[in-house]
Amino acid sequence: MEVQSSFDQSEIDVVYRVIAERRDVRHFVPGAVDEDLLMRLLGAAHQAPSVGLMQPWRFIRIQRPELREQMYRLVDEERQATGAALGDRNEEFMRLKVEGIRECGEVLVATLMDQREKHIFGRRTLPEMDLASVACAIQNMWLAARAEGLGMGWVSLFDPAKLAALLGIPDGGKPVAIICLGHVAGFYPKPMLELEGWATRGKLADLVYTDRWQDNNSA
């Protein structure tokens, strides 16, 4: 059956191009993020799908410079601990730039809301679907930012309990991402970790199975 789309081919091509050129950005150039643009990006995030339409995302906008600096120190603390946990790859990891908190124009923290236990629809056997819903919101923002020419980075190197205490997040809520938004000199031609030789993207054919789990490492 032929698929009927309400979008013409040029519009479809743009969607796939934005997906392909989205990057996790760590390098920013000075400049504030336009307020209307920021609201458009948050609006894109808020249009994300969510399990049971629970909309579990909450965004905290960080505007106090001293609070941004405290968050930077939390991230650096976890960066050191992660490097130590990586053993032989410690030195290689410590050379990587893993955040842009001090340089970016805008910092947001994406969190899971509190009192999520009352939302059962779609979560009775998979309670982590609330986190998946927040990830969808972040991805919406990421794609919109790339289309707008704005860099965005997702930072996950932090102790969630310490960040929650710093930001006054209530019991049951949980920060899941520090989002760095800002202007960039250019977008990486490939994911930064691939350019740095840390890892490479796997082949799609190795990740798609038919009917049941397939062990591609077996003889």
C-alpha positions as CSV (number, residue, x, y, z in Angstrom):
1,M,0.0,0.0,0.0
2,E,1.4,3.4,-1.0
3,V,1.9,5.8,1.9
4,Q,0.1,9.1,1.6
5,S,1.9,12.0,3.3
6,S,0.7,15.5,3.9
7,F,4.3,16.7,3.5
8,D,6.0,17.2,0.2
9,Q,9.4,15.5,-0.5
10,S,11.4,18.6,0.3
11,E,9.8,18.9,3.7
12,I,10.4,15.2,4.4
13,D,14.0,15.5,3.4
14,V,14.5,18.4,5.9
15,V,13.2,16.2,8.8
16,Y,15.7,13.4,7.9
17,R,18.5,16.0,7.5
18,V,17.9,17.5,10.9
19,I,17.9,14.1,12.5
20,A,21.2,13.2,10.7
21,E,22.9,16.5,11.6
22,R,21.8,16.7,15.2
23,R,24.9,16.8,17.5
24,D,25.6,16.7,21.2
25,V,27.5,20.0,21.4
26,R,30.2,20.8,24.0
27,H,31.8,23.9,22.3
28,F,29.9,27.2,22.4
29,V,30.6,30.8,21.5
30,P,29.5,33.8,23.5
31,G,26.0,35.2,23.1
32,A,22.6,35.1,24.8
33,V,19.8,32.8,23.5
34,D,16.9,34.8,22.2
35,E,13.9,34.6,24.6
36,D,11.4,33.8,21.8
37,L,13.7,31.1,20.4
38,L,14.1,29.6,23.9
39,M,10.3,29.5,24.3
40,R,9.9,27.8,20.9
41,L,12.4,25.1,21.9
42,L,10.6,24.5,25.2
43,G,7.3,24.4,23.3
44,A,8.8,21.7,21.0
45,A,9.8,19.8,24.1
46,H,6.3,20.1,25.5
47,Q,4.8,18.6,22.3
48,A,6.6,15.3,22.9
49,P,4.6,12.1,23.4
50,S,4.3,10.8,27.0
51,V,3.1,7.6,28.5
52,G,-0.6,8.0,29.5
53,L,-0.2,11.7,28.6
54,M,1.4,12.2,32.0
55,Q,3.8,14.9,30.8
56,P,6.4,14.1,33.4
57,W,8.9,16.6,32.3
58,R,9.8,19.7,34.3
59,F,12.4,22.3,33.2
60,I,14.4,24.5,35.6
61,R,16.0,27.5,34.0
62,I,19.3,28.4,35.6
63,Q,19.9,32.2,35.6
64,R,22.1,32.8,38.7
65,P,25.8,32.7,37.7
66,E,26.8,31.3,41.1
67,L,24.3,28.5,40.7
68,R,25.7,27.7,37.3
69,E,29.1,27.5,38.8
70,Q,27.9,25.2,41.6
71,M,26.5,22.9,38.9
72,Y,29.8,23.0,37.0
73,R,31.6,21.8,40.1
74,L,29.1,19.0,40.6
75,V,29.7,17.9,37.0
76,D,33.5,18.1,37.4
77,E,33.3,16.0,40.6
78,E,31.4,13.2,38.7
79,R,33.8,13.6,35.7
80,Q,36.7,12.8,38.0
81,A,34.9,9.8,39.5
82,T,33.9,8.5,36.1
83,G,37.5,8.8,34.9
84,A,38.7,6.8,37.9
85,A,36.0,4.1,37.2
86,L,37.2,3.8,33.6
87,G,40.5,2.4,34.7
88,D,42.8,2.1,31.6
89,R,40.8,4.7,29.7
90,N,41.0,7.3,32.5
91,E,43.6,9.6,30.8
92,E,41.8,9.3,27.4
93,F,38.5,10.2,29.1
94,M,39.9,13.1,31.0
95,R,41.1,14.7,27.7
96,L,37.5,14.8,26.4
97,K,35.3,18.0,26.8
98,V,32.2,16.6,28.4
99,E,30.2,19.8,29.1
100,G,29.8,23.5,28.2
101,I,28.1,24.8,31.3
102,R,30.3,27.9,31.7
103,E,30.4,28.8,28.0
104,C,26.8,28.3,26.8
105,G,24.2,31.0,26.6
106,E,21.5,29.1,28.5
107,V,21.4,26.3,31.0
108,L,18.3,24.2,31.8
109,V,17.8,21.2,34.0
110,A,15.3,18.6,32.7
111,T,13.7,16.7,35.6
112,L,11.2,14.0,36.3
113,M,8.2,15.4,38.3
114,D,7.4,14.1,41.7
115,Q,4.3,12.1,42.7
116,R,4.7,9.9,39.5
117,E,3.4,6.8,41.3
118,K,-0.2,7.8,40.8
119,H,0.3,7.6,37.0
120,I,-0.3,3.9,36.2
121,F,-1.5,4.0,32.6
122,G,1.4,2.5,30.6
123,R,3.6,2.2,33.6
124,R,2.3,-0.7,35.7
125,T,4.9,-3.1,34.3
126,L,7.2,-0.5,32.8
127,P,7.5,2.4,35.3
128,E,10.6,3.7,33.6
129,M,8.4,4.9,30.7
130,D,8.2,8.2,32.5
131,L,11.9,8.6,31.9
132,A,11.5,7.6,28.3
133,S,8.9,10.3,28.0
134,V,11.3,12.9,29.3
135,A,13.9,11.7,26.8
136,C,11.4,12.2,24.0
137,A,10.9,15.8,25.2
138,I,14.6,16.4,25.2
139,Q,15.0,14.9,21.7
140,N,12.2,17.2,20.4
141,M,14.2,20.2,21.8
142,W,17.4,18.9,20.4
143,L,16.0,18.6,16.9
144,A,14.3,22.0,17.0
145,A,17.6,23.6,18.3
146,R,19.5,22.0,15.4
147,A,16.9,23.3,12.9
148,E,17.2,26.8,14.4
149,G,21.0,26.7,14.2
150,L,21.5,26.5,18.0
151,G,23.9,24.1,19.7
152,M,22.6,21.8,22.4
153,G,24.4,19.4,24.7
154,W,22.9,16.9,27.2
155,V,25.1,16.5,30.3
156,S,24.5,13.5,32.5
157,L,27.7,13.5,34.6
158,F,26.3,14.5,38.0
159,D,25.0,13.0,41.2
160,P,21.2,13.4,40.9
161,A,20.7,13.5,44.6
162,K,23.2,16.4,45.0
163,L,21.7,18.3,42.1
164,A,18.2,17.8,43.4
165,A,19.3,19.2,46.7
166,L,20.9,22.2,45.1
167,L,17.8,23.0,43.0
168,G,15.2,22.3,45.7
169,I,13.6,19.4,43.7
170,P,11.0,17.7,45.9
171,D,11.2,14.1,47.1
172,G,10.2,11.8,44.2
173,G,11.4,14.3,41.6
174,K,14.7,13.5,39.8
175,P,17.0,15.6,37.6
176,V,18.0,13.6,34.5
177,A,19.8,16.1,32.2
178,I,21.7,19.4,32.4
179,I,20.9,21.0,29.0
180,C,23.4,23.5,27.6
181,L,22.1,25.7,24.8
182,G,24.0,28.3,22.9
183,H,25.5,29.6,19.7
184,V,28.2,27.7,18.0
185,A,31.0,28.4,15.5
186,G,29.9,25.2,13.6
187,F,28.4,21.8,14.1
188,Y,30.6,18.7,14.3
189,P,30.6,16.7,11.0
190,K,30.2,13.6,13.1
191,P,29.4,12.9,16.7
192,M,32.2,14.4,18.9
193,L,33.0,11.1,20.6
194,E,33.5,9.5,17.1
195,L,35.8,12.4,16.0
196,E,37.8,11.9,19.2
197,G,38.2,8.2,18.6
198,W,36.2,7.3,21.8
199,A,33.6,5.1,20.0
200,T,32.0,4.6,16.7
201,R,28.3,4.2,15.7
202,G,27.2,0.6,15.2
203,K,25.8,-0.7,12.0
204,L,22.0,-0.7,11.9
205,A,22.0,-4.2,10.4
206,D,23.6,-5.5,13.6
207,L,20.9,-3.9,15.8
208,V,17.7,-5.0,14.0
209,Y,16.5,-8.6,14.6
210,T,13.6,-10.6,13.2
211,D,11.1,-12.5,15.3
212,R,13.5,-13.1,18.2
213,W,16.7,-12.0,19.9
214,Q,19.7,-12.7,17.7
215,D,23.3,-13.1,19.1
216,N,25.4,-11.5,16.4
217,N,28.6,-12.5,18.3
218,S,27.9,-16.2,18.1
219,A,29.7,-18.4,15.5
